[in-house]
Amino acid sequence: MTKVLVTGANGMLGQDLCPILEDEGYEVIETDVQTLDITNFEMVNHVLKEENPDIVIHCAAYTNVDKAEEDLKTARLINFKGTENIAKACSKIDAALVYISTDYVFSGDSKKPYLPTDKTAPLNNYGLTKWEGEEAVRKHCSKYYIARTSWLYGIHGKNFVETMLSLADKPELKVVDDQVGCPTWTVELSNGIVKLLDDAEYGTYHVCGSGQTSWCGFAKEIFLQSGLEVNLKPCATEEFPRPAKRPHYSVMENNGICRDWKLALKDYLKLRN
């Protein structure tokens, strides 16, 4: 039986991923910050040597995009140094590494969906530290999958879908309409990771929902599928200034790895009800 160690197993992605891997017949070792502090190389080295997994799926990350602007040191410690530690330890035991990255490695200047081979140019510290993590993986591992995802939501964490549903009774709801990307359900990402492990060559992939929309378009679809009448108003990014810049266009070409984002949203809403 193939043994898979998952970092950040208690996070929004990890809680969906681990049972899916088990259903696929993998032996899963769940770790979190208590059992595996990725910023501590000795601990990482010891745990990976002891468990000796065939594959490590690295979900643990610093994900607070705005906070990373004021605390680059912590974001870099977790997203770059932590990933480098995992990559080095994987290399020592010849384990394949799956690293979860982000659409925020791109600048957002493109007019067509980004390919995995396209030039990266992060606009914010979060994107920068995740890109540095990618580079660490490429440098230290020969067997790796970099899985870039975007606009992630899932049943086990705070996310855009739940935020919108909680604001549905507002007299008026303004949502940004000039940032375009690919909403991705954690279950879709998990299934996409399984597909990579099943039959993909090592390399960089985009594992995100198919199709594209703006945040306002995403909200509109959430309310439509939930049967809610909401006074939704599109607005510009400038109306909601945030510490971290966001790419205006971060649509990624996924080559059919994940389903249409609207279909995935339908299943998510069914599940949460």
Wavefront OBJ file of the C-alpha trace (Angstrom):
o trace
v 0.000 0.000 0.000
v 1.352 3.426 -0.975
v 1.999 5.558 2.089
v 1.142 9.274 1.939
v 2.065 11.817 4.605
v -0.069 14.980 4.622
v 1.119 18.222 6.258
v -1.561 20.627 7.484
v -4.042 17.744 7.688
v -6.336 19.740 10.009
v -6.703 22.618 7.555
v -9.577 23.285 5.157
v -7.951 21.301 2.332
v -6.401 18.593 4.501
v -9.735 17.635 6.095
v -11.225 16.889 2.664
v -8.069 15.436 1.143
v -7.230 12.778 3.760
v -10.519 10.796 3.537
v -10.430 11.002 -0.284
v -6.902 9.548 -0.302
v -8.024 6.752 2.049
v -10.974 5.973 -0.247
v -8.455 5.689 -3.098
v -6.555 3.028 -1.170
v -3.641 5.083 0.166
v -2.322 4.661 3.706
v -2.536 8.196 5.096
v -0.384 9.723 7.838
v -1.995 12.946 9.050
v 0.259 15.616 10.559
v -0.322 19.134 11.823
v 1.805 21.775 13.539
v 1.788 19.793 16.826
v 3.167 16.618 15.279
v 5.212 18.192 12.480
v 6.520 21.757 12.788
v 7.642 22.360 9.212
v 9.856 25.288 10.281
v 12.011 22.914 12.363
v 14.310 21.002 9.998
v 15.462 18.462 12.611
v 11.844 17.576 13.390
v 10.894 17.374 9.701
v 13.882 15.169 8.969
v 13.164 12.904 11.942
v 9.414 12.491 11.245
v 9.872 11.805 7.513
v 12.708 9.351 8.155
v 10.637 7.554 10.814
v 7.374 7.413 8.812
v 9.180 6.833 5.484
v 6.240 7.825 3.224
v 6.267 7.225 -0.544
v 4.576 10.594 -1.094
v 4.316 13.808 0.932
v 1.424 16.201 0.191
v 2.394 19.564 1.592
v -0.798 21.482 2.467
v 0.539 23.388 5.493
v 0.960 27.078 4.667
v 0.691 30.672 5.818
v -2.456 31.774 3.974
v -3.367 35.194 5.410
v -2.763 37.231 2.245
v -3.186 40.678 3.829
v -1.302 39.918 7.049
v 1.678 38.724 4.983
v 2.161 42.345 3.858
v 3.076 43.415 7.393
v 4.643 40.111 8.467
v 6.776 38.901 5.577
v 9.154 37.247 8.049
v 6.547 34.742 9.313
v 5.041 34.171 5.857
v 8.499 33.422 4.464
v 9.439 31.200 7.417
v 6.404 28.974 6.778
v 5.887 29.176 2.998
v 9.527 29.219 1.904
v 11.695 27.839 4.732
v 9.076 25.280 5.813
v 8.657 24.083 2.233
v 12.430 23.939 1.740
v 12.691 21.757 4.869
v 10.026 19.390 3.539
v 11.671 19.285 0.084
v 15.122 18.479 1.495
v 13.735 15.743 3.747
v 11.718 14.240 0.852
v 14.844 14.155 -1.280
v 16.726 12.238 1.442
v 14.143 9.440 1.565
v 13.340 9.587 -2.175
v 9.679 10.496 -1.553
v 7.612 12.325 -4.182
v 6.418 15.755 -3.049
v 3.126 17.452 -3.893
v 3.308 21.181 -3.122
v 0.111 23.247 -3.086
v 0.763 26.652 -4.649
v -1.374 29.558 -5.815
v -2.581 31.702 -8.722
v -1.054 34.647 -6.835
v 2.360 33.745 -8.300
v 1.110 35.608 -11.404
v 0.928 39.379 -11.943
v -2.567 39.398 -13.450
v -1.514 41.230 -16.625
v -2.441 38.417 -18.987
v -5.415 38.538 -21.343
v -5.667 34.749 -21.650
v -5.572 31.889 -19.119
v -2.156 31.299 -17.604
v -0.299 28.130 -18.543
v 1.939 26.342 -16.003
v 4.936 27.437 -18.102
v 4.033 31.149 -18.099
v 6.260 33.701 -16.406
v 5.566 34.322 -12.726
v 5.618 37.800 -11.148
v 3.875 37.934 -7.741
v 2.238 41.213 -6.705
v 2.137 40.549 -2.960
v 4.177 38.918 -0.186
v 1.931 35.881 0.016
v 2.398 35.161 -3.709
v 6.128 35.833 -3.397
v 6.618 33.370 -0.519
v 4.568 30.672 -2.274
v 6.674 31.177 -5.419
v 9.835 30.886 -3.294
v 8.380 27.613 -2.018
v 7.927 26.415 -5.615
v 11.564 27.240 -6.366
v 12.721 25.325 -3.262
v 10.773 22.278 -4.442
v 12.298 22.467 -7.925
v 15.781 22.894 -6.475
v 15.750 20.052 -3.953
v 13.361 17.443 -5.403
v 13.546 15.393 -8.572
v 10.116 13.841 -7.940
v 7.536 16.587 -7.446
v 4.148 17.938 -8.438
v 3.524 21.648 -7.969
v -0.258 22.072 -7.897
v -1.322 25.698 -8.258
v -4.876 26.347 -7.168
v -7.081 29.407 -6.672
v -10.060 30.939 -4.855
v -10.318 27.924 -2.576
v -13.415 27.167 -0.514
v -14.424 24.145 1.530
v -16.717 22.910 4.268
v -13.952 22.913 6.895
v -12.877 26.545 6.857
v -13.795 30.211 6.523
v -14.373 30.935 2.847
v -16.033 33.227 0.310
v -19.151 31.071 -0.178
v -19.960 31.060 3.541
v -19.194 34.786 3.834
v -21.613 35.597 0.994
v -24.369 33.421 2.434
v -23.944 35.099 5.832
v -24.354 38.545 4.182
v -27.324 37.622 1.975
v -29.839 39.558 4.112
v -28.013 42.908 3.761
v -30.055 45.717 2.130
v -27.230 46.066 -0.401
v -24.134 43.949 -0.987
v -21.153 45.288 -2.922
v -18.708 42.755 -4.360
v -15.578 43.364 -6.428
v -16.155 42.777 -10.144
v -12.728 43.550 -11.633
v -10.770 40.564 -10.303
v -11.256 37.435 -12.403
v -10.198 33.914 -11.466
v -11.202 30.274 -10.994
v -13.210 29.275 -7.892
v -12.077 25.865 -6.595
v -13.767 23.549 -4.105
v -11.346 21.679 -1.818
v -12.911 18.367 -2.913
v -12.168 19.196 -6.569
v -8.575 20.058 -5.662
v -8.281 16.797 -3.701
v -9.584 14.768 -6.649
v -7.218 16.674 -8.928
v -4.261 15.754 -6.714
v -5.304 12.083 -6.892
v -5.362 12.360 -10.717
v -1.805 13.738 -10.698
v -0.626 10.886 -8.485
v -2.403 8.323 -10.659
v -1.020 9.144 -14.058
v 0.718 12.524 -14.474
v 4.395 13.109 -15.119
v 6.254 15.128 -12.494
v 6.055 18.900 -12.978
v 3.900 22.004 -12.461
v 0.125 21.878 -12.898
v -2.921 24.108 -12.504
v -5.488 22.335 -10.343
v -8.404 24.746 -10.169
v -12.031 24.947 -11.226
v -12.681 25.064 -14.978
v -14.095 28.263 -16.392
v -13.746 31.740 -14.941
v -15.661 34.474 -13.147
v -15.227 37.614 -11.056
v -15.830 37.689 -7.288
v -19.148 39.400 -8.040
v -19.991 36.733 -10.634
v -19.106 34.070 -8.060
v -21.426 35.710 -5.500
v -24.221 35.973 -8.083
v -23.956 32.232 -8.821
v -23.919 31.359 -5.096
v -27.173 33.274 -4.564
v -28.737 31.940 -7.765
v -28.038 28.310 -6.838
v -29.194 28.943 -3.247
v -32.469 30.478 -4.445
v -31.759 33.781 -2.674
v -32.850 37.246 -3.814
v -29.960 39.572 -2.975
v -29.368 43.210 -3.896
v -25.905 42.572 -5.324
v -23.911 45.519 -6.686
v -20.645 45.149 -8.638
v -17.842 47.467 -7.565
v -14.167 48.182 -8.296
v -11.218 46.908 -6.253
v -10.460 50.551 -5.334
v -13.669 50.691 -3.280
v -12.314 48.012 -0.957
v -8.638 48.874 -0.394
v -6.690 45.950 1.108
v -3.062 45.796 2.299
v -2.134 43.202 -0.359
v -2.519 43.851 -4.088
v -4.543 41.204 -5.945
v -4.005 40.227 -9.587
v -6.874 41.517 -11.743
v -6.762 38.405 -13.912
v -5.495 35.106 -12.518
v -7.418 32.595 -14.629
v -5.392 29.394 -15.042
v -5.620 26.770 -17.792
v -6.214 23.454 -15.989
v -6.364 21.078 -18.983
v -9.554 19.487 -17.666
v -8.097 18.333 -14.318
v -11.114 19.782 -12.459
v -14.779 20.202 -13.393
v -16.599 23.423 -14.250
v -16.642 25.611 -11.133
v -20.453 26.000 -11.250
v -20.991 22.227 -11.104
v -18.612 21.948 -8.166
v -20.395 24.796 -6.363
v -23.731 22.986 -6.844
v -22.335 19.868 -5.119
v -20.788 21.946 -2.328
v -24.098 23.704 -1.600
v -25.946 20.374 -1.644
v -23.431 18.929 0.824
v -23.558 21.848 3.274
v -27.363 21.661 3.349
l 1 2 3 4 5 6 7 8 9 10 11 12 13 14 15 16 17 18 19 20 21 22 23 24 25 26 27 28 29 30 31 32 33 34 35 36 37 38 39 40 41 42 43 44 45 46 47 48 49 50 51 52 53 54 55 56 57 58 59 60 61 62 63 64 65 66 67 68 69 70 71 72 73 74 75 76 77 78 79 80 81 82 83 84 85 86 87 88 89 90 91 92 93 94 95 96 97 98 99 100 101 102 103 104 105 106 107 108 109 110 111 112 113 114 115 116 117 118 119 120 121 122 123 124 125 126 127 128 129 130 131 132 133 134 135 136 137 138 139 140 141 142 143 144 145 146 147 148 149 150 151 152 153 154 155 156 157 158 159 160 161 162 163 164 165 166 167 168 169 170 171 172 173 174 175 176 177 178 179 180 181 182 183 184 185 186 187 188 189 190 191 192 193 194 195 196 197 198 199 200 201 202 203 204 205 206 207 208 209 210 211 212 213 214 215 216 217 218 219 220 221 222 223 224 225 226 227 228 229 230 231 232 233 234 235 236 237 238 239 240 241 242 243 244 245 246 247 248 249 250 251 252 253 254 255 256 257 258 259 260 261 262 263 264 265 266 267 268 269 270 271 272 273
